Amino acid sequence: MSSAAVVSVAGAPGVTTLACAAAAASDERPLLVVEAPSSGAAIAARWRLDIRDTVATTARLAMDVADSVDLWAAAHHPWLGMSRLIPAHPSSVVTRQAQVARWLADRLASVPGPVLIDAGRVDGSAEQFDLLTAADAVWVLVDPIVEQVIAARAVGDWLNRTGPVELLVREPAGEPARNSSNAVASTLGWPLLAAVPSDVQSARALCGLSPARRNLARAPLLRAGRWLADRLMPVEVPA
């Protein structure tokens, strides 16, 4: 696997923070994070990045130069860990006008390294469908609560048509809710990829809302991010 798109359903925040955790944990092997939610973006504001340098402007530049833009080379780096980043414009209008999702879908296969796409919440659009279909896998993040399970079931058929779907269930604080995670996976009919710990302190640090702790690299959320980043690394076959 070399690319995955992570999405959420109605009422389930946390996709962008999880993408940041995977990026921060990529301390040895570079990971490209591409932010492409159709409902607006957060990373540029959180990290005080120039909104004139986003995936929308990269797409427009590519159109002006006969589509020769290298996504890997065009990304911000280093960003977190050894990772690279192409953020989205904070305005959903700009993202949709640039047809970012469809443009990325046509170019994912040409990226020379592993890619994690923050696709935001499922919106049912044709553009988002094309992007999710182009990824090697779709990871759906939900909390183990009735409202989000219902929301996920409502879009389940649509998501299943994009290709392989795997489930990420956020654990409540305290003891791991393995039974809850397995129950959610059984109800939705998707394999459980991982349980993601609810780690508020680390999430705030990754959002720029509080200083990072010295031991952030060993925090539960960063460990989960490292595991997900490792899933994207292609397996090297001995010669």
C-alpha positions in Angstrom: 0.0 0.0 0.0 1.3 3.5 -0.8 -1.7 5.7 -0.4 -4.7 6.0 1.9 -7.5 8.5 2.4 -8.9 9.0 5.9 -12.4 10.3 6.3 -15.0 10.8 9.0 -18.8 10.9 9.0 -21.2 13.5 10.4 -20.4 14.4 14.0 -17.0 12.8 14.0 -14.1 15.2 14.2 -10.4 14.2 14.4 -9.3 13.2 10.9 -6.9 16.2 10.5 -5.4 15.6 14.0 -4.9 11.9 13.2 -3.1 12.8 9.9 -0.9 15.2 11.8 0.0 12.4 14.3 1.0 10.1 11.4 3.1 12.9 10.0 4.8 13.7 13.3 5.6 10.0 13.8 7.3 9.7 10.4 10.7 10.5 11.9 12.7 8.2 9.6 10.6 7.6 6.5 9.1 10.6 4.7 5.3 10.7 4.4 3.3 13.1 2.2 0.2 14.4 3.8 -2.3 16.1 1.3 -5.2 18.0 2.8 -8.2 17.8 0.6 -11.5 18.2 2.5 -14.4 19.6 0.5 -15.7 21.4 3.6 -12.7 23.7 4.3 -9.4 23.0 5.9 -7.5 23.7 9.1 -3.8 22.9 8.8 -2.7 26.1 7.1 -4.2 28.2 9.9 -2.9 25.9 12.6 0.7 26.0 11.4 0.5 29.6 10.1 1.2 28.7 6.5 0.8 31.0 3.5 -2.7 30.3 2.1 -1.3 31.3 -1.3 0.7 28.1 -1.3 -1.9 25.3 -1.1 -3.1 22.3 -3.1 -5.5 24.5 -5.0 -2.7 26.8 -6.1 -0.6 23.8 -7.0 -3.4 22.4 -9.2 -3.8 25.8 -10.9 0.0 26.0 -11.5 0.0 22.6 -13.0 -2.7 23.6 -15.5 -0.6 26.6 -16.4 2.6 24.7 -17.0 1.2 21.7 -18.9 0.6 19.7 -15.8 4.3 19.0 -15.0 4.1 19.8 -11.2 5.7 17.1 -9.0 3.5 16.8 -5.9 6.4 15.4 -3.8 8.7 18.2 -4.7 6.0 20.9 -4.4 5.2 20.0 -0.7 6.3 21.9 2.4 9.2 20.0 4.0 10.3 19.3 6.5 7.0 19.8 8.3 6.4 17.4 11.1 9.0 14.7 11.6 10.4 13.9 8.2 7.0 14.4 6.5 5.9 16.7 3.7 2.6 18.6 3.5 0.4 20.1 0.8 -2.3 22.0 2.8 -5.7 22.9 1.5 -7.1 26.5 1.3 -9.2 27.3 4.4 -12.1 28.1 2.1 -14.2 25.2 0.7 -15.2 27.5 -2.2 -11.6 27.8 -3.4 -11.0 24.0 -3.0 -14.1 23.1 -5.0 -13.5 25.7 -7.7 -10.0 24.3 -8.3 -11.5 20.8 -8.5 -8.8 19.7 -6.2 -10.1 16.2 -5.3 -10.5 15.2 -9.0 -7.1 16.7 -9.9 -5.4 14.7 -7.1 -7.2 11.5 -8.1 -5.5 11.6 -11.5 -2.0 12.1 -10.0 -1.8 9.9 -6.9 -0.2 7.0 -8.7 2.7 9.2 -9.9 3.8 10.2 -6.4 7.1 8.5 -5.6 6.4 8.0 -1.9 3.6 7.1 0.6 0.6 9.5 0.7 -2.0 10.1 3.4 -5.0 12.1 2.2 -7.0 14.1 4.7 -10.3 13.9 2.8 -12.4 15.4 5.6 -16.0 14.3 6.1 -17.9 12.2 3.6 -20.0 14.5 1.5 -21.2 12.1 -1.3 -19.8 14.3 -4.1 -18.5 12.9 -7.4 -15.2 14.6 -6.8 -14.7 13.0 -3.4 -15.7 9.7 -4.8 -13.0 9.9 -7.5 -10.4 10.8 -4.9 -11.3 7.9 -2.6 -11.4 5.5 -5.5 -7.9 6.5 -6.5 -6.5 5.8 -3.1 -5.3 2.2 -2.2 -7.5 2.2 0.9 -10.1 4.3 2.7 -9.9 4.6 6.4 -13.1 5.7 8.2 -12.7 7.3 11.7 -15.7 7.0 14.1 -16.4 7.3 17.7 -18.2 4.2 19.2 -21.5 6.0 19.7 -24.9 5.3 18.2 -25.1 8.6 16.3 -21.9 8.0 14.4 -22.5 4.4 13.7 -25.9 5.3 12.2 -24.2 8.1 10.1 -21.5 5.6 8.9 -24.1 3.0 7.9 -26.0 5.7 6.0 -23.0 6.3 3.7 -21.7 2.7 3.8 -22.9 1.6 0.4 -21.4 4.7 -1.2 -18.0 4.2 0.6 -17.9 0.5 -0.3 -18.1 1.4 -4.0 -14.8 3.4 -3.7 -12.8 0.2 -2.9 -11.3 -1.3 0.3 -12.7 0.3 3.4 -11.2 -0.2 6.9 -12.3 1.2 10.2 -10.6 3.3 12.8 -12.5 3.5 16.1 -11.5 6.2 18.7 -11.2 4.8 22.2 -12.6 6.7 25.1 -10.2 7.9 27.7 -9.1 5.3 30.2 -9.1 1.6 29.4 -9.1 0.5 25.7 -12.7 -0.2 24.6 -11.8 -3.3 22.5 -15.3 -4.7 22.8 -16.8 -1.4 21.6 -14.4 -1.3 18.6 -15.2 -4.9 17.6 -18.9 -4.3 18.0 -18.7 -1.2 15.8 -16.7 -3.1 13.2 -19.2 -6.0 13.2 -22.2 -3.6 12.9 -20.7 -1.7 10.0 -19.2 -4.8 8.3 -15.8 -3.2 7.8 -12.6 -4.7 9.2 -11.1 -3.0 12.2 -7.8 -1.5 11.2 -7.0 0.1 14.6 -8.4 1.6 17.8 -7.2 5.2 18.1 -6.7 6.5 21.6 -8.5 9.6 22.8 -5.4 11.6 23.7 -6.5 15.2 24.3 -3.2 16.6 25.4 -1.4 15.3 22.3 -4.2 16.4 20.0 -4.0 20.0 21.4 -0.3 20.1 20.8 -0.8 18.8 17.2 -3.4 21.5 16.7 -1.0 24.2 18.0 -3.3 24.9 20.9 -0.7 24.0 23.6 3.0 23.4 23.8 4.3 20.0 22.8 5.4 17.8 25.7 9.0 16.5 25.8 7.7 13.0 25.6 5.2 13.7 22.8 6.8 11.0 20.6 5.8 8.4 23.1 2.2 9.7 23.5 -0.6 7.2 22.7 -1.9 9.3 19.8 1.6 9.5 18.2 2.1 5.7 18.6 -1.2 5.2 16.7 0.0 7.7 14.1 3.3 5.8 13.7 1.5 2.5 13.2 -0.7 4.1 10.5 2.3 5.7 8.8 4.0 2.3 8.8 1.0 0.8 7.0 1.6 3.1 4.1 5.2 2.1 3.6 5.6 -0.1 0.6 7.0 -3.6 1.4 10.5 -4.0 0.0 10.9 -7.3 -1.8 14.5 -8.7 -1.6 16.3 -8.9 -5.0 
